Amino acid sequence: MKKKIYSGLGVLVILVSVYCYWQNRYVELRPVILKEYEQPIIFFDNQLYKSAEPNEVPANYYKNIDYVIDRSVEDYIKRDGKIYVRYKLMNDLNLIWNYTL
């Protein structure tokens, strides 16, 4: 009986650790634009946005986003001219859209 409890707790600890790692890893910051949607009903804000393709990004985007992120509280890493932010921040498409503007 104790073996099952310890096994269950061990699996739970591993799952929580993987979730925390996944949310706090760094991913490349990609600009977000408004999506042209066909659905008449929107349940979540993230349904309004999509990640922009490289040809949809203005030339001065990375220069301007660097200025915006420097003045925000969010932590980021700049590597090879690309900006990396935490995955949980990148999931908030509304915030990233505001940064893009």
CYANA upper distance limits for C-alpha pairs under 8 A (distance plus 0.5 A):
  1 MET  CA      5 ILE  CA      7.07
  2 LYS  CA      6 TYR  CA      6.64
  3 LYS  CA      7 SER  CA      6.52
  4 LYS  CA      8 GLY  CA      6.54
  5 ILE  CA      9 LEU  CA      6.65
  6 TYR  CA     10 GLY  CA      6.46
  7 SER  CA     11 VAL  CA      6.70
  8 GLY  CA     12 LEU  CA      6.66
  9 LEU  CA     13 VAL  CA      6.62
 10 GLY  CA     14 ILE  CA      6.74
 11 VAL  CA     15 LEU  CA      6.64
 12 LEU  CA     16 VAL  CA      6.69
 13 VAL  CA     17 SER  CA      6.60
 14 ILE  CA     18 VAL  CA      6.67
 15 LEU  CA     19 TYR  CA      6.68
 16 VAL  CA     20 CYS  CA      6.66
 17 SER  CA     21 TYR  CA      6.65
 18 VAL  CA     22 TRP  CA      6.53
 19 TYR  CA     23 GLN  CA      6.74
 20 CYS  CA     24 ASN  CA      6.70
 21 TYR  CA     25 ARG  CA      6.53
 22 TRP  CA     87 TYR  CA      7.76
 23 GLN  CA     86 ARG  CA      7.53
 23 GLN  CA     87 TYR  CA      5.78
 23 GLN  CA     88 LYS  CA      5.57
 24 ASN  CA     86 ARG  CA      5.86
 24 ASN  CA     87 TYR  CA      6.39
 24 ASN  CA     88 LYS  CA      7.01
 25 ARG  CA     86 ARG  CA      5.98
 25 ARG  CA     87 TYR  CA      6.28
 26 TYR  CA     76 TYR  CA      8.42
 26 TYR  CA     77 ILE  CA      8.44
 26 TYR  CA     84 TYR  CA      6.09
 26 TYR  CA     85 VAL  CA      5.63
 26 TYR  CA     86 ARG  CA      4.92
 26 TYR  CA     87 TYR  CA      6.31
 27 VAL  CA     84 TYR  CA      5.60
 27 VAL  CA     85 VAL  CA      6.07
 27 VAL  CA     86 ARG  CA      6.58
 27 VAL  CA     87 TYR  CA      6.31
 27 VAL  CA     90 MET  CA      8.21
 28 GLU  CA     82 LYS  CA      7.48
 28 GLU  CA     83 ILE  CA      6.41
 28 GLU  CA     84 TYR  CA      4.79
 28 GLU  CA     85 VAL  CA      6.83
 29 LEU  CA     82 LYS  CA      8.14
 29 LEU  CA     83 ILE  CA      6.16
 29 LEU  CA     84 TYR  CA      5.85
 29 LEU  CA     85 VAL  CA      6.49
 29 LEU  CA     90 MET  CA      7.49
 30 ARG  CA     51 SER  CA      6.83
 30 ARG  CA     52 ALA  CA      7.43
 31 PRO  CA     51 SER  CA      6.40
 31 PRO  CA     52 ALA  CA      6.05
 31 PRO  CA     57 VAL  CA      7.68
 31 PRO  CA     96 ILE  CA      7.46
 31 PRO  CA     97 TRP  CA      7.51
 31 PRO  CA    100 THR  CA      6.27
 32 VAL  CA     49 TYR  CA      6.87
 32 VAL  CA     50 LYS  CA      6.07
 32 VAL  CA     51 SER  CA      4.98
 32 VAL  CA     52 ALA  CA      5.84
 32 VAL  CA     93 LEU  CA      7.33
 32 VAL  CA     96 ILE  CA      6.80
 32 VAL  CA     97 TRP  CA      5.54
 32 VAL  CA    100 THR  CA      6.95
 33 ILE  CA     49 TYR  CA      6.12
 33 ILE  CA     50 LYS  CA      6.16
 33 ILE  CA     51 SER  CA      6.81
 33 ILE  CA     52 ALA  CA      6.40
 33 ILE  CA     97 TRP  CA      6.89
 33 ILE  CA    100 THR  CA      8.40
 34 LEU  CA     48 LEU  CA      6.37
 34 LEU  CA     49 TYR  CA      5.01
 34 LEU  CA     50 LYS  CA      6.79
 35 LYS  CA     47 GLN  CA      8.28
 35 LYS  CA     48 LEU  CA      5.92
 35 LYS  CA     49 TYR  CA      5.37
 35 LYS  CA     50 LYS  CA      6.17
 36 GLU  CA     48 LEU  CA      8.19
 37 TYR  CA     48 LEU  CA      7.71
 42 ILE  CA     47 GLN  CA      7.19
 42 ILE  CA     48 LEU  CA      8.23
 43 PHE  CA     47 GLN  CA      8.04
 44 PHE  CA     48 LEU  CA      8.32
 45 ASP  CA     49 TYR  CA      8.13
 45 ASP  CA     93 LEU  CA      8.29
 45 ASP  CA     94 ASN  CA      7.21
 46 ASN  CA     50 LYS  CA      8.42
 46 ASN  CA     92 ASP  CA      7.80
 46 ASN  CA     93 LEU  CA      6.18
 46 ASN  CA     94 ASN  CA      7.13
 49 TYR  CA     93 LEU  CA      7.02
 49 TYR  CA     94 ASN  CA      7.96
 49 TYR  CA     97 TRP  CA      8.18
 50 LYS  CA     93 LEU  CA      8.27
 52 ALA  CA     56 GLU  CA      6.41
 52 ALA  CA     57 VAL  CA      7.21
 53 GLU  CA     57 VAL  CA      7.41
 57 VAL  CA     61 TYR  CA      7.16
 60 ASN  CA     64 ASN  CA      6.77
 61 TYR  CA     65 ILE  CA      6.45
 61 TYR  CA    100 THR  CA      8.11
 62 TYR  CA     66 ASP  CA      6.51
 62 TYR  CA     82 LYS  CA      8.38
 63 LYS  CA     67 TYR  CA      7.26
 64 ASN  CA     68 VAL  CA      6.91
 65 ILE  CA     69 ILE  CA      6.49
 65 ILE  CA     99 TYR  CA      7.28
 65 ILE  CA    100 THR  CA      7.33
 66 ASP  CA     70 ASP  CA      6.54
 66 ASP  CA     83 ILE  CA      8.36
 67 TYR  CA     71 ARG  CA      7.14
 68 VAL  CA     72 SER  CA      6.97
 68 VAL  CA     99 TYR  CA      7.24
 69 ILE  CA     73 VAL  CA      8.17
 69 ILE  CA     74 GLU  CA      7.45
 69 ILE  CA     76 TYR  CA      8.48
 69 ILE  CA     99 TYR  CA      8.27
 74 GLU  CA     85 VAL  CA      8.48
 75 ASP  CA     85 VAL  CA      7.35
 75 ASP  CA     86 ARG  CA      8.25
 76 TYR  CA     83 ILE  CA      7.33
 76 TYR  CA     84 TYR  CA      6.12
 76 TYR  CA     85 VAL  CA      5.24
 76 TYR  CA     86 ARG  CA      7.63
 77 ILE  CA     83 ILE  CA      6.32
 77 ILE  CA     84 TYR  CA      5.56
 77 ILE  CA     85 VAL  CA      7.09
 78 LYS  CA     82 LYS  CA      6.16
 78 LYS  CA     83 ILE  CA      5.03
 78 LYS  CA     84 TYR  CA      6.64
 79 ARG  CA     83 ILE  CA      6.93
 79 ARG  CA     84 TYR  CA      8.08
 85 VAL  CA     89 LEU  CA      7.25
 85 VAL  CA     90 MET  CA      7.38
 86 ARG  CA     90 MET  CA      6.98
 87 TYR  CA     91 ASN  CA      6.78
 88 LYS  CA     92 ASP  CA      7.49
 89 LEU  CA     95 LEU  CA      8.43
 89 LEU  CA     96 ILE  CA      8.33
 90 MET  CA     96 ILE  CA      7.25
 92 ASP  CA     96 ILE  CA      6.98
 93 LEU  CA     97 TRP  CA      6.39
 94 ASN  CA     98 ASN  CA      6.85
 95 LEU  CA     99 TYR  CA      6.81
 96 ILE  CA    100 THR  CA      6.57
 97 TRP  CA    101 LEU  CA      6.80
